[in-house]
């Protein structure tokens, strides 16, 4: 009987470790992968915005008419982006509760980009993550 109780206690401890440690790490890894895919999915729009802004030497209207179709990723769920008239690209993935904002800056006739995302610990380094 004592060995059975010890066995049950060991199984309970293993279950606790899986639930408290392993599952959150797996979820964090999936969120990081989804964030990377969300950031990479904006690259086409970044190129379009940069081309318009550099030609016009202004960000005003650089994102007008730029569209990114939503993408349904089998692993990460639906990813969506919207491009604002000033060229800022906003993206989100509801399944992993992540959001990004990629903002253009025109300096010396060239566009460079800054990226911020939430949650910060899911973001790649290129988007403010660690």
OpenMM code with the backbone's topology and positions (N, CA, C; nanometers):
from openmm import Vec3, app, unit

residues = "UNK UNK UNK UNK UNK UNK UNK UNK UNK UNK UNK UNK UNK UNK UNK UNK UNK UNK UNK UNK UNK UNK UNK UNK UNK UNK UNK UNK UNK UNK UNK UNK UNK UNK UNK UNK UNK UNK UNK UNK UNK UNK UNK UNK UNK UNK UNK UNK UNK UNK UNK UNK UNK UNK UNK UNK UNK UNK UNK UNK UNK UNK UNK UNK UNK UNK UNK UNK UNK UNK UNK UNK UNK UNK UNK UNK UNK UNK UNK UNK UNK UNK UNK UNK UNK UNK UNK UNK UNK UNK UNK UNK UNK UNK UNK UNK UNK UNK UNK UNK UNK UNK UNK UNK UNK UNK UNK UNK UNK UNK UNK UNK UNK UNK UNK UNK UNK UNK UNK UNK UNK UNK UNK UNK UNK UNK UNK UNK UNK UNK".split()
positions = [
    Vec3(0.0810, -0.1187, 0.0000),
    Vec3(0.0000, 0.0000, 0.0000),
    Vec3(0.0865, 0.1267, 0.0000),
    Vec3(0.1938, 0.1231, 0.0784),
    Vec3(0.2821, 0.2387, 0.0855),
    Vec3(0.3473, 0.2663, -0.0500),
    Vec3(0.3892, 0.1596, -0.1195),
    Vec3(0.4501, 0.1762, -0.2517),
    Vec3(0.3505, 0.2343, -0.3518),
    Vec3(0.2235, 0.1959, -0.3386),
    Vec3(0.1218, 0.2480, -0.4288),
    Vec3(0.1035, 0.3984, -0.4046),
    Vec3(0.1009, 0.4404, -0.2787),
    Vec3(0.0880, 0.5825, -0.2470),
    Vec3(0.2086, 0.6614, -0.2964),
    Vec3(0.3254, 0.6026, -0.2826),
    Vec3(0.4459, 0.6665, -0.3326),
    Vec3(0.4397, 0.6799, -0.4847),
    Vec3(0.3905, 0.5779, -0.5506),
    Vec3(0.3755, 0.5819, -0.6967),
    Vec3(0.2766, 0.6893, -0.7399),
    Vec3(0.1661, 0.7004, -0.6681),
    Vec3(0.0660, 0.8039, -0.6990),
    Vec3(0.1260, 0.9424, -0.6768),
    Vec3(0.2028, 0.9596, -0.5716),
    Vec3(0.2664, 1.0883, -0.5435),
    Vec3(0.3653, 1.1257, -0.6536),
    Vec3(0.4416, 1.0294, -0.6995),
    Vec3(0.5375, 1.0546, -0.8087),
    Vec3(0.4632, 1.0942, -0.9358),
    Vec3(0.3566, 1.0227, -0.9687),
    Vec3(0.2770, 1.0571, -1.0876),
    Vec3(0.2159, 1.1961, -1.0754),
    Vec3(0.1689, 1.2321, -0.9563),
    Vec3(0.1127, 1.3654, -0.9343),
    Vec3(0.2201, 1.4723, -0.9528),
    Vec3(0.3398, 1.4467, -0.9031),
    Vec3(0.4508, 1.5410, -0.9191),
    Vec3(0.4874, 1.5582, -1.0660),
    Vec3(0.4929, 1.4490, -1.1393),
    Vec3(0.5233, 1.4555, -1.2835),
    Vec3(0.4153, 1.5345, -1.3563),
    Vec3(0.2891, 1.5093, -1.3240),
    Vec3(0.1793, 1.5828, -1.3872),
    Vec3(0.1888, 1.7313, -1.3564),
    Vec3(0.2223, 1.7653, -1.2316),
    Vec3(0.2372, 1.9054, -1.1941),
    Vec3(0.3492, 1.9714, -1.2745),
    Vec3(0.4620, 1.9051, -1.2872),
    Vec3(0.5751, 1.9607, -1.3623),
    Vec3(0.5362, 1.9821, -1.5085),
    Vec3(0.4666, 1.8877, -1.5676),
    Vec3(0.4241, 1.9013, -1.7072),
    Vec3(0.3318, 2.0210, -1.7228),
    Vec3(0.2341, 2.0329, -1.6347),
    Vec3(0.1368, 2.1420, -1.6449),
    Vec3(0.2003, 2.2768, -1.6120),
    Vec3(0.2844, 2.2830, -1.5128),
    Vec3(0.3398, 2.4101, -1.4668),
    Vec3(0.4611, 2.4570, -1.5453),
    Vec3(0.5370, 2.3657, -1.6042),
    Vec3(0.6625, 2.4038, -1.6687),
    Vec3(0.6629, 2.3737, -1.8181),
    Vec3(0.6355, 2.2525, -1.8552),
    Vec3(0.6514, 2.2109, -1.9944),
    Vec3(0.5473, 2.2748, -2.0862),
    Vec3(0.4197, 2.2702, -2.0492),
    Vec3(0.3151, 2.3251, -2.1368),
    Vec3(0.3311, 2.4748, -2.1618),
    Vec3(0.3590, 2.5580, -2.0592),
    Vec3(0.3812, 2.7003, -2.0872),
    Vec3(0.5004, 2.7258, -2.1795),
    Vec3(0.6062, 2.6467, -2.1656),
    Vec3(0.7208, 2.6638, -2.2544),
    Vec3(0.6839, 2.6293, -2.3973),
    Vec3(0.6041, 2.5252, -2.4160),
    Vec3(0.5591, 2.4889, -2.5503),
    Vec3(0.4721, 2.5993, -2.6086),
    Vec3(0.3826, 2.6546, -2.5278),
    Vec3(0.2963, 2.7633, -2.5742),
    Vec3(0.3798, 2.8861, -2.6082),
    Vec3(0.4813, 2.9166, -2.5271),
    Vec3(0.5694, 3.0296, -2.5552),
    Vec3(0.6441, 3.0106, -2.6845),
    Vec3(0.6887, 2.8898, -2.7109),
    Vec3(0.7590, 2.8599, -2.8352),
    Vec3(0.6668, 2.8785, -2.9553),
    Vec3(0.5426, 2.8339, -2.9427),
    Vec3(0.4471, 2.8497, -3.0527),
    Vec3(0.4173, 2.9972, -3.0771),
    Vec3(0.4040, 3.0759, -2.9709),
    Vec3(0.3797, 3.2196, -2.9847),
    Vec3(0.4972, 3.2884, -3.0529),
    Vec3(0.6187, 3.2476, -3.0168),
    Vec3(0.7378, 3.3078, -3.0810),
    Vec3(0.7423, 3.2747, -3.2296),
    Vec3(0.7087, 3.1511, -3.2650),
    Vec3(0.7055, 3.1130, -3.4065),
    Vec3(0.5968, 3.1907, -3.4808),
    Vec3(0.4810, 3.2064, -3.4187),
    Vec3(0.3713, 3.2806, -3.4808),
    Vec3(0.4093, 3.4278, -3.4989),
    Vec3(0.4757, 3.4861, -3.3992),
    Vec3(0.5184, 3.6257, -3.4093),
    Vec3(0.6184, 3.6437, -3.5229),
    Vec3(0.7114, 3.5510, -3.5360),
    Vec3(0.8083, 3.5575, -3.6450),
    Vec3(0.7375, 3.5495, -3.7804),
    Vec3(0.6404, 3.4610, -3.7921),
    Vec3(0.5648, 3.4479, -3.9167),
    Vec3(0.4834, 3.5739, -3.9449),
    Vec3(0.4285, 3.6357, -3.8412),
    Vec3(0.3504, 3.7581, -3.8578),
    Vec3(0.4385, 3.8725, -3.9068),
    Vec3(0.5563, 3.8857, -3.8486),
    Vec3(0.6505, 3.9897, -3.8910),
    Vec3(0.6958, 3.9640, -4.0357),
    Vec3(0.7323, 3.8406, -4.0665),
    Vec3(0.7785, 3.8073, -4.2018),
    Vec3(0.6680, 3.8276, -4.3048),
    Vec3(0.5441, 3.8043, -4.2659),
    Vec3(0.4323, 3.8206, -4.3589),
    Vec3(0.4108, 3.9639, -4.4048),
    Vec3(0.4673, 4.0595, -4.3346),
    Vec3(0.4520, 4.2006, -4.3707),
    Vec3(0.5565, 4.2481, -4.4713),
    Vec3(0.6522, 4.1641, -4.5066),
    Vec3(0.7626, 4.2077, -4.5926),
    Vec3(0.7186, 4.2600, -4.7285),
    Vec3(0.6201, 4.1975, -4.7893),
    Vec3(0.5733, 4.2440, -4.9200),
    Vec3(0.5185, 4.3852, -4.9135),
    Vec3(0.4406, 4.4130, -4.8111),
    Vec3(0.3840, 4.5467, -4.7937),
    Vec3(0.4938, 4.6485, -4.7621),
    Vec3(0.5936, 4.6072, -4.6846),
    Vec3(0.7042, 4.6983, -4.6537),
    Vec3(0.7729, 4.7443, -4.7816),
    Vec3(0.7938, 4.6522, -4.8736),
    Vec3(0.8570, 4.6875, -5.0004),
    Vec3(0.7734, 4.7851, -5.0812),
    Vec3(0.6424, 4.7633, -5.0841),
    Vec3(0.5532, 4.8527, -5.1587),
    Vec3(0.5504, 4.9930, -5.0969),
    Vec3(0.5376, 4.9991, -4.9648),
    Vec3(0.5343, 5.1281, -4.8960),
    Vec3(0.6657, 5.2022, -4.9179),
    Vec3(0.7772, 5.1339, -4.9024),
    Vec3(0.9079, 5.1980, -4.9199),
    Vec3(0.9243, 5.2532, -5.0606),
    Vec3(0.8833, 5.1784, -5.1621),
    Vec3(0.8969, 5.2249, -5.3005),
    Vec3(0.8180, 5.3531, -5.3231),
    Vec3(0.6953, 5.3588, -5.2753),
    Vec3(0.6115, 5.4782, -5.2933),
    Vec3(0.6689, 5.5957, -5.2147),
    Vec3(0.7058, 5.5734, -5.0893),
    Vec3(0.7560, 5.6811, -5.0037),
    Vec3(0.8876, 5.7382, -5.0565),
    Vec3(0.9765, 5.6531, -5.1022),
    Vec3(1.1062, 5.7008, -5.1516),
    Vec3(1.0902, 5.7777, -5.2818),
    Vec3(0.9978, 5.7358, -5.3642),
    Vec3(0.9734, 5.8075, -5.4903),
    Vec3(0.9109, 5.9443, -5.4637),
    Vec3(0.8153, 5.9489, -5.3684),
    Vec3(0.7454, 6.0733, -5.3371),
    Vec3(0.8193, 6.1572, -5.2331),
    Vec3(0.9237, 6.1023, -5.1739),
    Vec3(0.9970, 6.1627, -5.0617),
    Vec3(0.9048, 6.2040, -4.9469),
    Vec3(0.8014, 6.1232, -4.9250),
    Vec3(0.7066, 6.1479, -4.8168),
    Vec3(0.6357, 6.0184, -4.7806),
    Vec3(0.6031, 6.0049, -4.6533),
    Vec3(0.5254, 5.8893, -4.6099),
    Vec3(0.3753, 5.9126, -4.6238),
    Vec3(0.3348, 6.0357, -4.6435),
    Vec3(0.1925, 6.0671, -4.6576),
    Vec3(0.1347, 5.9923, -4.7774),
    Vec3(0.0402, 5.9065, -4.7511),
    Vec3(-0.0249, 5.8296, -4.8581),
    Vec3(0.0542, 5.7103, -4.9079),
    Vec3(0.1693, 5.6815, -4.8479),
    Vec3(0.2542, 5.5731, -4.8986),
    Vec3(0.1901, 5.4357, -4.8822),
    Vec3(0.0982, 5.4224, -4.7871),
    Vec3(0.0334, 5.2930, -4.7668),
    Vec3(-0.1033, 5.2822, -4.8301),
    Vec3(-0.1483, 5.3902, -4.8908),
    Vec3(-0.2825, 5.3918, -4.9498),
    Vec3(-0.2910, 5.2878, -5.0615),
    Vec3(-0.3881, 5.2015, -5.0509),
    Vec3(-0.4102, 5.0990, -5.1526),
    Vec3(-0.3253, 4.9739, -5.1364),
    Vec3(-0.2344, 4.9717, -5.0389),
    Vec3(-0.1522, 4.8523, -5.0162),
    Vec3(-0.2339, 4.7544, -4.9326),
    Vec3(-0.2485, 4.6355, -4.9832),
    Vec3(-0.3290, 4.5339, -4.9154),
    Vec3(-0.2449, 4.4093, -4.8905),
    Vec3(-0.2729, 4.3447, -4.7791),
    Vec3(-0.2156, 4.2139, -4.7474),
    Vec3(-0.3321, 4.1210, -4.7175),
    Vec3(-0.3418, 4.0141, -4.7921),
    Vec3(-0.4502, 3.9189, -4.7705),
    Vec3(-0.4257, 3.8416, -4.6412),
    Vec3(-0.5308, 3.8147, -4.5654),
    Vec3(-0.5147, 3.7301, -4.4467),
    Vec3(-0.4613, 3.5933, -4.4880),
    Vec3(-0.3866, 3.5325, -4.3986),
    Vec3(-0.3314, 3.4001, -4.4269),
    Vec3(-0.3705, 3.3055, -4.3145),
    Vec3(-0.4204, 3.1897, -4.3503),
    Vec3(-0.4566, 3.0899, -4.2500),
    Vec3(-0.3438, 2.9872, -4.2435),
    Vec3(-0.2653, 2.9977, -4.1391),
    Vec3(-0.1531, 2.9081, -4.1176),
    Vec3(-0.2042, 2.7857, -4.0420),
    Vec3(-0.1739, 2.6637, -4.0907),
    Vec3(-0.2248, 2.5447, -4.0236),
    Vec3(-0.1800, 2.5324, -3.8780),
    Vec3(-0.0638, 2.5823, -3.8458),
    Vec3(-0.0113, 2.5706, -3.7093),
    Vec3(-0.0519, 2.6884, -3.6205),
    Vec3(-0.0515, 2.8096, -3.6767),
    Vec3(-0.0703, 2.9302, -3.5963),
    Vec3(-0.2079, 2.9938, -3.6102),
    Vec3(-0.2914, 2.9461, -3.7011),
    Vec3(-0.4233, 3.0053, -3.7196),
    Vec3(-0.4174, 3.1235, -3.8148),
    Vec3(-0.5232, 3.2020, -3.8136),
    Vec3(-0.5353, 3.3136, -3.9090),
    Vec3(-0.4465, 3.4308, -3.8683),
    Vec3(-0.3754, 3.4832, -3.9678),
    Vec3(-0.2923, 3.6008, -3.9497),
    Vec3(-0.3479, 3.7097, -4.0398),
    Vec3(-0.3603, 3.8306, -3.9835),
    Vec3(-0.4166, 3.9421, -4.0583),
    Vec3(-0.3258, 4.0634, -4.0471),
    Vec3(-0.3273, 4.1447, -4.1514),
    Vec3(-0.2512, 4.2693, -4.1543),
    Vec3(-0.3377, 4.3783, -4.2139),
    Vec3(-0.3104, 4.5003, -4.1731),
    Vec3(-0.3730, 4.6170, -4.2332),
    Vec3(-0.2630, 4.7209, -4.2520),
    Vec3(-0.2672, 4.7909, -4.3650),
    Vec3(-0.1679, 4.8940, -4.3936),
    Vec3(-0.2386, 5.0291, -4.3879),
    Vec3(-0.1916, 5.1145, -4.2992),
    Vec3(-0.2492, 5.2478, -4.2848),
    Vec3(-0.1967, 5.3390, -4.3954),
    Vec3(-0.2656, 5.4500, -4.4187),
    Vec3(-0.2254, 5.5426, -4.5249),
    Vec3(-0.0825, 5.5933, -4.5079),
    Vec3(-0.0363, 5.6075, -4.3833),
    Vec3(0.1001, 5.6569, -4.3605),
    Vec3(0.2061, 5.5475, -4.3721),
    Vec3(0.1637, 5.4246, -4.4071),
    Vec3(0.2571, 5.3144, -4.4277),
    Vec3(0.2756, 5.2226, -4.3094),
    Vec3(0.2214, 5.2582, -4.1939),
    Vec3(0.2323, 5.1699, -4.0770),
    Vec3(0.1565, 5.0411, -4.1047),
    Vec3(0.2202, 4.9303, -4.0736),
    Vec3(0.1597, 4.7983, -4.0942),
    Vec3(0.1275, 4.7403, -3.9574),
    Vec3(0.0018, 4.7048, -3.9384),
    Vec3(-0.0411, 4.6425, -3.8134),
    Vec3(-0.0821, 4.4999, -3.8447),
    Vec3(-0.0390, 4.4082, -3.7590),
    Vec3(-0.0725, 4.2684, -3.7794),
    Vec3(-0.1152, 4.2046, -3.6492),
    Vec3(-0.1962, 4.0994, -3.6604),
    Vec3(-0.2387, 4.0292, -3.5407),
    Vec3(-0.2697, 3.8842, -3.5704),
    Vec3(-0.2593, 3.8053, -3.4653),
    Vec3(-0.2900, 3.6626, -3.4694),
    Vec3(-0.3664, 3.6317, -3.3407),
    Vec3(-0.4982, 3.6116, -3.3556),
    Vec3(-0.5845, 3.5937, -3.2389),
    Vec3(-0.5537, 3.4646, -3.1640),
    Vec3(-0.5215, 3.3579, -3.2355),
    Vec3(-0.4977, 3.2290, -3.1701),
    Vec3(-0.3877, 3.2386, -3.0654),
    Vec3(-0.2830, 3.3130, -3.0944),
    Vec3(-0.1702, 3.3263, -3.0025),
    Vec3(-0.1702, 3.4598, -2.9284),
    Vec3(-0.2747, 3.5408, -2.9493),
    Vec3(-0.2900, 3.6704, -2.8818),
    Vec3(-0.1661, 3.7578, -2.9003),
    Vec3(-0.1240, 3.7735, -3.0267),
    Vec3(-0.0079, 3.8582, -3.0556),
    Vec3(-0.0473, 3.9683, -3.1530),
    Vec3(0.0178, 4.0828, -3.1374),
    Vec3(-0.0041, 4.1982, -3.2235),
    Vec3(0.1311, 4.2614, -3.2548),
    Vec3(0.1403, 4.3200, -3.3741),
    Vec3(0.2617, 4.3927, -3.4115),
    Vec3(0.2235, 4.5251, -3.4770),
    Vec3(0.3143, 4.6195, -3.4708),
    Vec3(0.3032, 4.7456, -3.5443),
    Vec3(0.4405, 4.7734, -3.6027),
    Vec3(0.4465, 4.7798, -3.7356),
    Vec3(0.5720, 4.8064, -3.8057),
    Vec3(0.5586, 4.9451, -3.8677),
    Vec3(0.6422, 5.0370, -3.8213),
    Vec3(0.6276, 5.1778, -3.8575),
    Vec3(0.7430, 5.2238, -3.9455),
    Vec3(0.7107, 5.2889, -4.0607),
    Vec3(0.8175, 5.3398, -4.1474),
    Vec3(0.8672, 5.4765, -4.1003),
    Vec3(0.9930, 5.5024, -4.1291),
    Vec3(1.0547, 5.6324, -4.1019),
    Vec3(1.1340, 5.6686, -4.2267),
    Vec3(1.1148, 5.7892, -4.2758),
    Vec3(1.1858, 5.8347, -4.3955),
    Vec3(1.3035, 5.9203, -4.3510),
    Vec3(1.4240, 5.8729, -4.3804),
    Vec3(1.5463, 5.9430, -4.3408),
    Vec3(1.6411, 5.9476, -4.4596),
    Vec3(1.6768, 6.0664, -4.4982),
    Vec3(1.7707, 6.0818, -4.6086),
    Vec3(1.7210, 6.0201, -4.7386),
    Vec3(1.5910, 6.0246, -4.7599),
    Vec3(1.5337, 5.9710, -4.8828),
    Vec3(1.5137, 5.8200, -4.8828),
    Vec3(1.5466, 5.7527, -4.7742),
    Vec3(1.5305, 5.6070, -4.7635),
    Vec3(1.4385, 5.5738, -4.6459),
    Vec3(1.3641, 5.4665, -4.6621),
    Vec3(1.2734, 5.4225, -4.5566),
    Vec3(1.3439, 5.3172, -4.4713),
    Vec3(1.3385, 5.3378, -4.3399),
    Vec3(1.3768, 5.2314, -4.2482),
    Vec3(1.2572, 5.2056, -4.1573),
    Vec3(1.2622, 5.0972, -4.0854),
    Vec3(1.1449, 5.0492, -4.0143),
    Vec3(1.1737, 5.0241, -3.8673),
    Vec3(1.0736, 5.0490, -3.7850),
    Vec3(1.0800, 5.0077, -3.6450),
    Vec3(0.9603, 4.9161, -3.6198),
    Vec3(0.9782, 4.8221, -3.5297),
    Vec3(0.8737, 4.7243, -3.5025),
    Vec3(0.8570, 4.7092, -3.3522),
    Vec3(0.7337, 4.7072, -3.3098),
    Vec3(0.6982, 4.6810, -3.1696),
    Vec3(0.5891, 4.5758, -3.1703),
    Vec3(0.5903, 4.4896, -3.0705),
    Vec3(0.4888, 4.3860, -3.0640),
    Vec3(0.4501, 4.3516, -2.9227),
    Vec3(0.3370, 4.2840, -2.9128),
    Vec3(0.2843, 4.2407, -2.7843),
    Vec3(0.2375, 4.0970, -2.7965),
    Vec3(0.2649, 4.0119, -2.7016),
    Vec3(0.3486, 4.0353, -2.5840),
    Vec3(0.4963, 4.0380, -2.6217),
    Vec3(0.5699, 4.1185, -2.5502),
    Vec3(0.7109, 4.1405, -2.5820),
    Vec3(0.7930, 4.0122, -2.5788),
    Vec3(0.7648, 3.9211, -2.4858),
    Vec3(0.8454, 3.7998, -2.4757),
    Vec3(0.8225, 3.7026, -2.5917),
    Vec3(0.7187, 3.7245, -2.6709),
    Vec3(0.6956, 3.6393, -2.7889),
    Vec3(0.7602, 3.6977, -2.9144),
    Vec3(0.8010, 3.8229, -2.9099),
    Vec3(0.8500, 3.8910, -3.0291),
    Vec3(0.9951, 3.8539, -3.0617),
    Vec3(1.0248, 3.8468, -3.1927),
    Vec3(1.1652, 3.8291, -3.2315),
    Vec3(1.2433, 3.9571, -3.2007),
    Vec3(1.3740, 3.9471, -3.1985),
    Vec3(1.4585, 4.0623, -3.1674),
    Vec3(1.4322, 4.1777, -3.2641),
    Vec3(1.3982, 4.1474, -3.3896),
    Vec3(1.3729, 4.2509, -3.4886),
    Vec3(1.2458, 4.3296, -3.4596),
    Vec3(1.1671, 4.2822, -3.3625),
    Vec3(1.0418, 4.3497, -3.3283),
    Vec3(1.0340, 4.3778, -3.1781),
    Vec3(1.1479, 4.4116, -3.1215),
    Vec3(1.1501, 4.4536, -2.9818),
    Vec3(1.1572, 4.3424, -2.8792),
    Vec3(1.1645, 4.2175, -2.9244),
    Vec3(1.1722, 4.1059, -2.8303),
    Vec3(1.3139, 4.0838, -2.7823),
    Vec3(1.3271, 3.9918, -2.6898),
    Vec3(1.4575, 3.9657, -2.6308),
    Vec3(1.5314, 3.8522, -2.6886),
] * unit.nanometer
topology = app.Topology()
chain = topology.addChain("A")
for resn in residues:
    res = topology.addResidue(resn, chain)
    for name in ("N", "CA", "C"):
        topology.addAtom(name, app.Element.getBySymbol(name[0]), res)
